[in-house]
Amino acid sequence: MYDSNDNPHLLIYPFNASGHIIPLLDFTHHLLRHGLTITIIISSSNLPLLHPLISSYPSSLHKLLFSDPDPDHHPSPHPLIAKVIATQQMFNPIVRWFQSHLSPPVAIISDFFLGWTNELAAHLGIRRVVFSPAGALGSSIFHMLWRDLPEINALNGDRDESFLLSLPEIPNSPEFPWRQLSPLWRSYKEGEPNFESFRKGVIGNMTAWGIVYNTFEDLEGVYIEHMKKQIGHDWVWAVGPLLPDEDGPAGRGGSSAVPPDHLLMWLDKKPDDSVVYICFGSIERLSENEMSVLTSAIELSNVDFILCVKTSDLKFIPSGFEDRMSGRGLIVKGWAPQLVILRHRAVGSFVTHCGWNSTLEGVAAGVMMLTWPLGADQFANEKLLVDQLGVGKRVCEGRPENVPDSVELAELLDESLSCDRRERVKIKKLSQAGIKAVKEGTSMRDLDMFINQLCEH
C-alpha cells in the first residue's frame, strides 16, 4: 500500500468543456480523498466548478489560474481544433510555474484532447497520464480513426455517406455508416498545420505513461483489455463510474435552472418508475423538426416527464405545449441536476443522446435508456448499450435527416416504464455491478494501483 506521508503532487489539466471538466473533477475528488496534493489548471470562467472541492480540501487542492486561451489566434477549419490548438499557448507559462515551484508535480494528468502535454511532460521530466472523458470503446475508435486516417479515407474516396466502415481490429468489429463518423474527423484536411498537430497529439496519447478511464470492467472489460494491448502495457486503469455519493452536491457541473428542491418535491409525488427523463447533454441542440417530433410524442404518450431544453432551443417548443402538459411534466430551461434526477426512485427511463457522462449516469442510476445519438462518440456508446449490453432501446439513428415517428416514439415512451422489460432487468444488474466496482471491486482496485504506481516510480 502507498505511504500516505509521501503522497505525490499532481498537476491536472482538463479540457475546457463541461463534459470533459466534470468527470476529471470527479476523479480529482477521489485523489484528494486519498491524501494527494493537487494543482489544477483552470480558467476564471470555470472556477465556480472548483469551489466545492476547494472548500473541502483547502490545504491540498491548489488552482493554477489562467485566462482562457483565445482560439481566434489560431484560425482553423474546425472550431474544436482551434480551441485545442489554442491551449498550446500554455506550454511556456506552465514551464515557468513548474520551475518556480518548491515542490513541483511528479506527473501531469491531462485530457485526451491535450495530446501536446506529452511533450510538456517530457520537457519537465515528469510522467503524463491521459484522462479519457470517453469510454474505452469510444476511445478505441477515436484513436484508430485518427491513426489510420489516410488509409480509411482511401476506402471511401467518393465520400459516400452510406459507406459502411468496419473496424475489425476493435472487439466485436463495430460498423458505422460514414455519416455517423465524427464531423471533426471527416473535416480533416491533410497538411493543414492545426489538423496535423491535433492528429499528432491523438496518436501521442498512446505513448503516455498510462491512461485512466471513467468506466468499469462489467461495462467495458473487453475494450479495456484492447487498449492495454494497443498501448503495449497494463498501465490502463478503469476507475469509474466517477460520480459523487448519494449526498453529493446537487450543483455538480453548474447551477440548476430550477431549484433542486423543487424538482425533488415534484418527483416525490410520483409513483416509482413512472417518469421519463429527457435530456440531450450540454452541447447537442435539437432542430425544430426534432423538437416537434419529440413534443408530439410526449403529448401522445401517457408518461410523466422532465424535459431539459437549452435556452437557445426554447423557440422550438410548440405554442401551448407547456400549459397542456401542466401536471404531467416539467420543462427545465437550462442546466439540470441530472444525477439527482436520475437517482430518484420515480424516474424509470431516460431519453439520451448517449454522451459518455450521460451513459454512465444512466447506468449507475439503473434506468433503462432510450437512445437518440446525434454525433461524436454517441453512436458507439449506443451500440454498447443496445446491441452488446441490452440495457437500452434505439429511438432513432440520428442526424441529419433521420427523426423518429412520433406515434412510435410515444409507444416506446409508454413501454419503457413497463417493469417486465428485459432492458430494465439488465440495467438494474449492471447498476449494481457499477456500485460494487467503486466500493469494493475492480474500480477501487485500479484506483489504488494507480496511486501506488505513481508513488513507486
C-alpha atoms as one frame of an Amber mdcrd trajectory, in Angstrom:
protein
   0.000   0.000   0.000   1.195   3.547  -0.682   2.631   5.649   2.137   0.176
   8.430   2.922   3.041  10.556   4.297   4.806  10.568   0.946   1.954  11.210
  -1.470   2.893  12.868  -4.746   1.962  16.291  -6.045  -0.012  16.045  -9.306
  -0.818  18.650 -11.947  -4.281  18.206 -13.512  -5.239  19.832 -16.803  -8.851
  19.448 -18.014 -10.080  20.492 -21.442 -12.418  23.474 -21.300 -15.782  21.810
 -21.953 -18.255  20.744 -19.274 -18.392  17.127 -20.470 -14.612  16.956 -20.030
 -14.151  19.057 -16.877 -16.840  17.436 -14.724 -15.547  13.817 -14.813 -11.945
  14.957 -14.322 -13.027  16.969 -11.281 -14.815  13.841 -10.019 -11.525  11.945
 -10.431  -9.664  14.779  -8.686 -12.041  14.359  -5.746 -11.100  10.680  -5.440
  -7.385  11.542  -5.496  -7.865  14.209  -2.815  -9.683  11.683  -0.631  -6.532
   9.561  -0.799  -4.469  12.451   0.558  -2.723  13.548  -2.632  -1.731  17.140
  -3.315  -3.307  18.534  -6.465  -2.759  21.634  -8.557  -5.408  22.086 -11.231
  -5.118  24.341 -14.260  -8.382  26.208 -14.641  -9.767  29.360 -16.186 -11.665
  32.012 -14.295 -14.857  31.109 -16.183 -14.728  27.572 -14.760 -13.572  28.477
 -11.271 -17.085  28.100  -9.768 -16.968  24.387 -10.677 -13.912  24.054  -8.448
 -15.251  25.877  -5.399 -16.897  22.833  -3.713 -13.601  20.910  -3.833 -11.514
  23.872  -2.678 -13.772  24.397   0.333 -13.459  20.705   1.246  -9.685  20.422
   0.660  -8.233  23.915   1.217  -4.724  22.700   2.091  -4.265  20.024  -0.579
  -6.020  21.469  -3.637  -4.474  24.448  -5.390  -5.551  26.288  -8.504  -3.315
  27.490 -11.304  -5.476  30.231 -12.753  -5.077  31.300 -16.373  -7.220  33.157
 -18.874  -8.997  31.087 -21.485  -6.642  30.739 -24.479  -8.030  32.633 -27.469
  -8.840  30.245 -30.353  -9.181  33.232 -32.716  -5.392  33.489 -32.699  -5.254
  30.038 -34.299  -7.553  30.040 -37.348  -8.609  26.508 -38.174 -11.109  24.782
 -40.479 -12.871  23.436 -37.387 -13.664  25.394 -34.172 -12.800  22.479 -31.872
  -9.375  22.133 -33.481  -8.800  25.859 -32.970  -9.799  25.537 -29.306  -7.429
  22.608 -28.729  -4.512  24.254 -30.544  -5.040  27.452 -28.540  -4.262  25.552
 -25.328  -0.683  25.100 -26.577  -0.158  28.743 -25.582   0.008  27.380 -22.044
   3.277  25.487 -22.608   5.701  28.223 -21.524   3.578  29.618 -18.647   3.293
  26.105 -17.186   7.056  25.576 -17.554   7.766  28.864 -15.715   5.329  27.930
 -12.936   6.873  24.456 -12.627  10.432  25.792 -12.426   9.497  28.283  -9.710
   7.695  25.724  -7.537   9.455  24.475  -4.401   7.784  21.063  -4.711   6.741
  20.641  -8.352   4.400  17.882  -9.510   5.721  14.435 -10.352   3.119  13.854
 -13.059   0.518  15.621 -15.177  -2.956  14.162 -15.731  -4.477  15.786 -18.804
  -7.500  15.370 -21.047  -7.113  13.169 -24.119  -7.631  16.215 -26.375  -4.443
  17.711 -24.919  -2.001  15.310 -26.550   0.641  18.048 -26.759   1.107  17.737
 -22.989   3.145  14.598 -23.762   5.866  16.968 -24.982   5.317  19.243 -21.995
   5.780  16.308 -19.602   8.946  15.199 -21.427  10.323  18.745 -21.235   9.649
  18.865 -17.493  10.980  15.345 -16.911   7.709  14.066 -15.414   5.105  11.448
 -16.383   1.975  12.173 -18.378  -1.272  10.322 -17.677  -4.119  10.558 -20.173
  -7.579  11.041 -18.718 -10.276   9.917 -21.137 -13.718  11.518 -20.756 -14.900
   8.975 -23.343 -15.393   5.268 -22.670 -12.873   2.637 -23.682 -14.885   1.698
 -26.803 -15.293   5.302 -27.912 -11.630   5.992 -27.182 -10.554   2.899 -29.167
 -12.485   4.106 -32.194 -11.266   7.696 -31.789  -7.625   6.599 -31.710  -7.943
   4.172 -34.611  -9.707   6.682 -36.861  -7.032   9.337 -36.373  -4.123   6.886
 -36.531  -5.289   5.233 -39.756  -6.899   8.313 -41.260  -5.268   8.233 -44.742
  -5.982   4.519 -45.195  -9.588   4.827 -44.024 -10.226   7.843 -46.247  -8.886
   5.891 -49.219 -11.568   3.231 -48.665 -14.277   5.781 -49.407 -12.779   8.061
 -51.998 -16.224   9.203 -53.155 -17.196  10.193 -49.598 -20.412   8.200 -49.868
 -22.392   8.997 -46.696 -23.855   5.473 -46.698 -20.463   3.745 -46.980 -20.235
   1.152 -44.192 -16.908   1.290 -42.362 -15.932  -1.874 -40.487 -13.335  -1.762
 -37.699 -12.279  -5.421 -37.267  -9.274  -4.517 -35.097 -11.650  -3.492 -32.303
 -13.506  -6.210 -30.326 -16.959  -7.062 -31.719 -15.913  -5.489 -35.060 -18.148
  -2.406 -34.866 -19.505  -0.975 -38.125 -20.629   2.573 -38.830 -22.073   4.290
 -41.885 -19.815   7.150 -42.928 -22.372   9.763 -41.845 -22.067   8.589 -38.229
 -18.328   9.208 -38.048 -17.229  12.314 -36.184 -17.693  15.524 -38.240 -14.376
  16.661 -36.753 -12.635  13.625 -38.225 -14.463  13.911 -41.552 -13.426  17.565
 -41.899  -9.696  16.684 -41.711  -7.543  18.459 -44.282  -4.253  16.735 -44.999
  -1.280  19.023 -44.473  -3.270  21.701 -42.615  -0.933  22.523 -39.683  -3.547
  22.612 -36.912  -5.198  19.377 -38.014  -1.811  17.678 -38.217  -0.891  18.954
 -34.753  -4.157  17.621 -33.328  -3.654  14.258 -35.022  -0.104  14.047 -33.677
  -1.461  14.627 -30.173  -4.135  11.934 -30.503  -1.577   9.384 -31.689   0.833
  10.539 -28.974  -1.712   9.662 -26.282  -0.772   6.033 -26.819   2.829   6.724
 -25.756   1.835   8.299 -22.428   2.859   6.700 -19.126  -0.705   5.494 -18.605
  -4.406   6.044 -19.333  -7.284   6.477 -16.875 -10.828   5.636 -17.983 -14.092
   6.620 -16.366 -15.593   3.159 -16.842 -15.648  -0.264 -15.160 -14.933  -3.842
 -16.144 -18.501  -5.142 -16.242 -19.373  -2.318 -18.615 -16.349  -2.314 -20.955
 -13.948  -5.055 -19.880 -13.170  -6.280 -23.397 -12.332  -2.749 -24.562 -10.145
  -2.054 -21.537  -8.111  -5.141 -22.413  -7.971  -4.000 -26.039  -6.494  -0.648
 -25.013  -3.877  -2.394 -22.890  -2.791  -4.284 -26.000  -2.773  -1.075 -28.036
  -0.678   0.857 -25.541   1.634  -2.128 -25.005   1.422  -2.441 -21.215  -1.057
  -2.816 -18.366  -0.998   0.751 -17.077  -4.576   1.352 -18.134  -6.889   1.932
 -15.192 -10.700   1.773 -15.188 -11.811   3.719 -12.113 -15.465   4.522 -12.816
 -18.209   5.294 -12.549 -16.733   8.544 -11.176 -19.804  10.023  -9.555 -20.438
  11.797  -6.249 -22.027   9.967  -3.343 -25.782   9.983  -2.901 -25.423  13.070
  -0.709 -23.048  14.740  -3.152 -23.569  18.300  -4.396 -26.731  18.926  -6.401
 -24.865  21.767  -8.120 -22.245  19.482  -9.645 -21.409  20.868 -13.061 -23.277
  24.146 -12.654 -26.201  25.951 -11.077 -29.537  24.361 -11.822 -32.051  26.382
 -13.832 -34.703  25.026 -11.437 -34.056  24.719  -7.690 -33.204  21.043  -6.999
 -35.620  21.019  -4.062 -38.454  21.973  -6.416 -37.574  19.118  -8.774 -37.370
  16.655  -5.898 -40.696  17.776  -4.435 -42.328  17.262  -7.839 -40.738  13.822
  -8.221 -41.660  12.816  -4.670 -45.339  12.995  -5.659 -44.860  10.484  -8.478
 -45.009   6.680  -8.204 -41.863   4.604  -8.586 -40.576   4.223 -12.158 -43.287
   6.458 -13.612 -41.272   9.385 -15.031 -39.270   9.632 -18.256 -36.279  11.978
 -18.074 -35.341  13.570 -21.424 -32.042  15.363 -21.952 -29.553  15.709 -24.820
 -26.480  16.868 -22.918 -24.636  20.152 -22.608 -23.622  20.582 -26.263 -26.125
  18.963 -28.624 -29.055  21.032 -29.842 -32.282  19.736 -31.342 -33.557  21.074
 -34.630 -37.079  22.443 -34.923 -38.163  19.216 -36.630 -36.606  17.031 -33.915
 -38.241  19.090 -31.165 -41.597  18.913 -32.954 -41.452  15.115 -33.149 -40.338
  14.811 -29.520 -43.039  17.071 -28.081 -45.715  15.417 -30.247 -44.655  12.012
 -28.941 -44.774  13.245 -25.352 -48.330  14.529 -25.857 -49.441  11.273 -27.494
 -47.926   9.203 -24.678 -49.243   8.699 -21.156 -45.973   9.298 -19.309 -44.993
  11.908 -16.789 -41.735  13.536 -17.797 -38.935  16.018 -17.149 -37.672  17.645
 -20.347 -34.407  19.603 -20.364 -34.208  22.263 -23.063 -31.343  24.643 -23.753
 -32.373  28.278 -23.682 -31.383  28.578 -27.347 -33.887  25.819 -28.236 -36.889
  27.160 -26.325 -38.147  28.831 -29.501 -38.785  25.347 -30.912 -41.204  24.363
 -28.122 -44.688  24.377 -29.708 -47.042  27.096 -28.544 -49.192  25.947 -25.614
 -47.219  22.732 -25.039 -46.104  23.651 -21.538 -49.644  24.611 -20.470 -51.149
  21.444 -21.954 -48.589  19.316 -20.116 -49.038  21.055 -16.781 -49.161  18.409
 -14.049 -47.730  15.711 -16.300 -44.368  17.277 -16.939 -41.684  19.787 -16.054
 -39.568  21.698 -18.556 -36.126  22.662 -17.252 -34.941  25.652 -19.263 -31.185
  25.360 -18.986 -28.857  23.290 -16.798 -30.420  20.494 -14.750 -29.008  18.467
 -11.842 -29.118  15.333 -13.984 -27.665  12.887 -11.493 -30.085  13.990  -8.774
 -32.987  13.443 -11.163 -31.812  10.067 -12.469 -31.225   8.725  -8.972 -34.771
   9.481  -7.842 -36.981   6.403  -7.399 -39.699   7.939  -9.619 -37.518   8.044
 -12.754 -37.780   4.845 -14.760 -36.300   5.652 -18.174 -34.001   8.156 -19.837
 -34.153   9.537 -23.385 -30.488  10.308 -24.016 -28.075  11.387 -26.738 -25.630
   8.778 -25.350 -22.823  11.135 -24.390 -20.443   9.190 -22.163 -21.231  11.112
 -18.970 -24.964  10.621 -19.513 -24.390   6.979 -20.385 -22.515   6.349 -17.127
 -25.024   8.298 -15.054 -27.908   6.350 -16.576 -26.150   3.049 -15.955 -25.276
   3.962 -12.377 -28.859   5.044 -11.678 -30.216   1.797 -13.141 -32.672   3.403
 -15.557 -33.486   1.990 -18.976 -32.111   4.188 -21.754 -33.891   5.214 -24.937
 -31.056   6.109 -27.274 -31.061   9.020 -29.709 -27.396   9.695 -30.615 -26.568
  12.874 -32.501 -22.785  12.867 -33.035 -19.235  12.377 -31.683 -18.811   9.056
 -29.791 -22.549   8.732 -29.200 -23.210   6.151 -31.926 -20.515   3.893 -30.444
 -21.997   4.283 -26.964 -25.419   3.392 -28.357 -24.031   0.166 -29.846 -22.609
  -0.700 -26.437 -25.892  -0.035 -24.614 -28.341  -1.507 -27.126 -26.555  -4.176
 -29.154 -23.988  -5.505 -26.682 -25.356  -4.965 -23.181 -29.082  -4.956 -23.942
 -29.868  -2.183 -21.467 -31.315   0.299 -23.937 -33.716   0.618 -26.857 -32.907
   2.516 -30.031 -35.155   5.535 -30.678 -33.635   6.635 -33.940 -30.406   6.559
 -35.914 -29.833  10.273 -35.537 -28.988  13.074 -37.887 -29.168  14.618 -40.294
 -32.387  13.510 -41.979 -33.479  10.765 -39.594 -36.092  11.547 -36.958 -38.342
   9.066 -35.159 -42.015   8.654 -35.924 -43.926  10.481 -33.184 -46.535   7.720
 -32.768 -43.863   5.019 -32.481 -41.857   7.149 -30.065 -44.953   7.712 -27.910
 -45.472   3.956 -27.686 -41.822   3.462 -26.780 -42.035   6.083 -24.023 -45.001
   4.219 -22.524 -43.393   0.795 -22.893 -40.093   1.936 -21.360 -41.744   2.180
 -17.951 -43.034  -1.387 -18.015 -41.445  -3.258 -15.124 -41.062  -6.510 -17.050
 -38.993  -5.161 -19.954 -35.768  -7.174 -20.212 -33.723  -3.978 -20.635 -34.892
  -2.769 -17.221 -33.905  -6.058 -15.589 -30.451  -5.949 -17.187 -29.767  -2.301
 -16.335 -30.554  -2.950 -12.661 -27.922  -5.714 -12.582 -25.373  -3.546 -14.387
 -26.056  -0.690 -11.973 -25.309  -2.945  -9.011 -22.085  -4.062 -10.696 -21.033
  -0.426 -11.094 -21.760   0.364  -7.449 -19.768  -2.673  -6.350 -16.856  -1.754
  -8.642 -16.234   1.599  -6.956 -16.981   0.498  -3.398 -15.127  -2.783  -3.162
 -14.404  -4.080  -6.644 -12.317  -3.585  -9.759 -12.511   0.214  -9.931 -11.379
   0.597  -6.326  -8.556  -1.849  -7.085  -7.490   0.119 -10.157  -7.552   3.432
  -8.288  -5.334   2.003  -5.549  -2.998   0.512  -8.171  -2.776   3.843  -9.978
  -1.831   5.733  -6.821   0.635   3.027  -5.757   2.380   3.121  -9.132   2.579
   6.908  -9.042   4.236   6.742  -5.634   6.644   3.945  -6.553   8.031   5.433
  -9.772
